[in-house]
Amino acid sequence: MAVQVEYVTYNEIIQSAKLQIDKDIYQVITPTIKKLETNGNTEIERYVEIAIHDERLSNVILKKYSQKEILEYIRLLQRMAKEITSDEV
């Protein structure tokens, strides 16, 4: 079974990706870079936002992941994928 993904891009840069989970439930993944200015100080905020949308309940669950957290998450998924393809039972 292939994963169905809808991408929103701008100048070949991914703005977001939408993955259908169930009939009325989908996940939206958005890489975000924000420039924040507070009292003359400028900070750059970088994170990946993952939102789960449930259209039946008009509900959204939102989580922001730092670069470090998202890389750890990817390593975990890679490890799990490797483990389920192992010949050991």
Phi and psi in degrees as GROMACS dihedral restraints (atoms count N, CA, C in turn):
[ dihedral_restraints ]
;  ai    aj    ak    al  type     phi  dphi    fc
    3     4     5     6     1   -86.5    20    10
    4     5     6     7     1   148.0    20    10
    6     7     8     9     1   -81.5    20    10
    7     8     9    10     1   127.1    20    10
    9    10    11    12     1   -91.0    20    10
   10    11    12    13     1   120.1    20    10
   12    13    14    15     1  -128.5    20    10
   13    14    15    16     1   133.4    20    10
   15    16    17    18     1  -106.0    20    10
   16    17    18    19     1   123.8    20    10
   18    19    20    21     1  -104.3    20    10
   19    20    21    22     1   143.2    20    10
   21    22    23    24     1  -111.8    20    10
   22    23    24    25     1   119.0    20    10
   24    25    26    27     1  -123.1    20    10
   25    26    27    28     1   158.6    20    10
   27    28    29    30     1  -142.2    20    10
   28    29    30    31     1   121.3    20    10
   30    31    32    33     1    51.2    20    10
   31    32    33    34     1    43.6    20    10
   33    34    35    36     1    64.8    20    10
   34    35    36    37     1    13.9    20    10
   36    37    38    39     1  -104.4    20    10
   37    38    39    40     1   130.6    20    10
   39    40    41    42     1   -70.2    20    10
   40    41    42    43     1   121.0    20    10
   42    43    44    45     1   -89.1    20    10
   43    44    45    46     1   -35.2    20    10
   45    46    47    48     1  -167.4    20    10
   46    47    48    49     1   163.2    20    10
   48    49    50    51     1  -134.5    20    10
   49    50    51    52     1   135.2    20    10
   51    52    53    54     1  -115.6    20    10
   52    53    54    55     1   125.4    20    10
   54    55    56    57     1  -119.6    20    10
   55    56    57    58     1   125.1    20    10
   57    58    59    60     1   -75.6    20    10
   58    59    60    61     1   129.2    20    10
   60    61    62    63     1  -100.8    20    10
   61    62    63    64     1   -44.5    20    10
   63    64    65    66     1  -147.3    20    10
   64    65    66    67     1  -176.8    20    10
   66    67    68    69     1   -52.2    20    10
   67    68    69    70     1   -49.8    20    10
   69    70    71    72     1  -112.5    20    10
   70    71    72    73     1    13.5    20    10
   72    73    74    75     1  -125.2    20    10
   73    74    75    76     1   131.8    20    10
   75    76    77    78     1  -145.1    20    10
   76    77    78    79     1   161.6    20    10
   78    79    80    81     1  -115.3    20    10
   79    80    81    82     1   136.1    20    10
   81    82    83    84     1  -120.7    20    10
   82    83    84    85     1   126.0    20    10
   84    85    86    87     1  -112.2    20    10
   85    86    87    88     1   125.3    20    10
   87    88    89    90     1  -132.0    20    10
   88    89    90    91     1   116.2    20    10
   90    91    92    93     1   -76.1    20    10
   91    92    93    94     1   135.5    20    10
   93    94    95    96     1  -133.3    20    10
   94    95    96    97     1   135.3    20    10
   96    97    98    99     1  -128.5    20    10
   97    98    99   100     1   119.3    20    10
   99   100   101   102     1  -121.6    20    10
  100   101   102   103     1   139.8    20    10
  102   103   104   105     1   -99.3    20    10
  103   104   105   106     1   117.6    20    10
  105   106   107   108     1  -110.4    20    10
  106   107   108   109     1   130.1    20    10
  108   109   110   111     1  -118.3    20    10
  109   110   111   112     1   121.0    20    10
  111   112   113   114     1  -134.3    20    10
  112   113   114   115     1   120.3    20    10
  114   115   116   117     1    50.8    20    10
  115   116   117   118     1    41.7    20    10
  117   118   119   120     1    83.3    20    10
  118   119   120   121     1    -7.7    20    10
  120   121   122   123     1   -93.7    20    10
  121   122   123   124     1   137.5    20    10
  123   124   125   126     1  -112.0    20    10
  124   125   126   127     1   128.6    20    10
  126   127   128   129     1  -125.6    20    10
  127   128   129   130     1   148.0    20    10
  129   130   131   132     1  -107.5    20    10
  130   131   132   133     1   122.4    20    10
  132   133   134   135     1  -104.8    20    10
  133   134   135   136     1   126.0    20    10
  135   136   137   138     1  -126.1    20    10
  136   137   138   139     1   127.5    20    10
  138   139   140   141     1  -161.3    20    10
  139   140   141   142     1   166.0    20    10
  141   142   143   144     1  -111.1    20    10
  142   143   144   145     1   126.4    20    10
  144   145   146   147     1  -102.3    20    10
  145   146   147   148     1   128.4    20    10
  147   148   149   150     1  -117.3    20    10
  148   149   150   151     1   122.6    20    10
  150   151   152   153     1  -120.6    20    10
  151   152   153   154     1   133.7    20    10
  153   154   155   156     1  -105.4    20    10
  154   155   156   157     1   120.6    20    10
  156   157   158   159     1  -106.4    20    10
  157   158   159   160     1   127.3    20    10
  159   160   161   162     1  -116.0    20    10
  160   161   162   163     1   101.7    20    10
  162   163   164   165     1   -68.2    20    10
  163   164   165   166     1   -26.1    20    10
  165   166   167   168     1   -63.9    20    10
  166   167   168   169     1   -39.0    20    10
  168   169   170   171     1  -102.6    20    10
  169   170   171   172     1     1.4    20    10
  171   172   173   174     1    50.2    20    10
  172   173   174   175     1    48.7    20    10
  174   175   176   177     1  -122.6    20    10
  175   176   177   178     1   144.8    20    10
  177   178   179   180     1  -132.9    20    10
  178   179   180   181     1   130.1    20    10
  180   181   182   183     1  -108.0    20    10
  181   182   183   184     1   125.9    20    10
  183   184   185   186     1  -122.4    20    10
  184   185   186   187     1   135.1    20    10
  186   187   188   189     1  -139.7    20    10
  187   188   189   190     1   133.4    20    10
  189   190   191   192     1  -104.1    20    10
  190   191   192   193     1   134.4    20    10
  192   193   194   195     1  -120.1    20    10
  193   194   195   196     1   132.4    20    10
  195   196   197   198     1   -70.6    20    10
  196   197   198   199     1   169.1    20    10
  198   199   200   201     1   -58.3    20    10
  199   200   201   202     1   -43.4    20    10
  201   202   203   204     1   -61.8    20    10
  202   203   204   205     1   -45.4    20    10
  204   205   206   207     1   -63.4    20    10
  205   206   207   208     1   -42.2    20    10
  207   208   209   210     1   -68.8    20    10
  208   209   210   211     1   -35.4    20    10
  210   211   212   213     1   -66.0    20    10
  211   212   213   214     1   -39.1    20    10
  213   214   215   216     1   -64.2    20    10
  214   215   216   217     1   -40.1    20    10
  216   217   218   219     1   -62.3    20    10
  217   218   219   220     1   -43.7    20    10
  219   220   221   222     1   -63.3    20    10
  220   221   222   223     1   -43.7    20    10
  222   223   224   225     1   -61.3    20    10
  223   224   225   226     1   -39.7    20    10
  225   226   227   228     1   -62.5    20    10
  226   227   228   229     1   -45.8    20    10
  228   229   230   231     1   -62.8    20    10
  229   230   231   232     1   -40.4    20    10
  231   232   233   234     1   -62.7    20    10
  232   233   234   235     1   -42.4    20    10
  234   235   236   237     1   -63.5    20    10
  235   236   237   238     1   -44.5    20    10
  237   238   239   240     1   -63.7    20    10
  238   239   240   241     1   -41.5    20    10
  240   241   242   243     1   -62.2    20    10
  241   242   243   244     1   -40.5    20    10
  243   244   245   246     1   -65.0    20    10
  244   245   246   247     1   -41.9    20    10
  246   247   248   249     1   -65.0    20    10
  247   248   249   250     1   -37.2    20    10
  249   250   251   252     1   -78.6    20    10
  250   251   252   253     1   -13.5    20    10
  252   253   254   255     1   -95.2    20    10
  253   254   255   256     1    -0.2    20    10
  255   256   257   258     1   -68.1    20    10
  256   257   258   259     1   150.4    20    10
  258   259   260   261     1   -77.1    20    10
  259   260   261   262     1   -13.9    20    10
  261   262   263   264     1   -72.8    20    10
  262   263   264   265     1   141.7    20    10
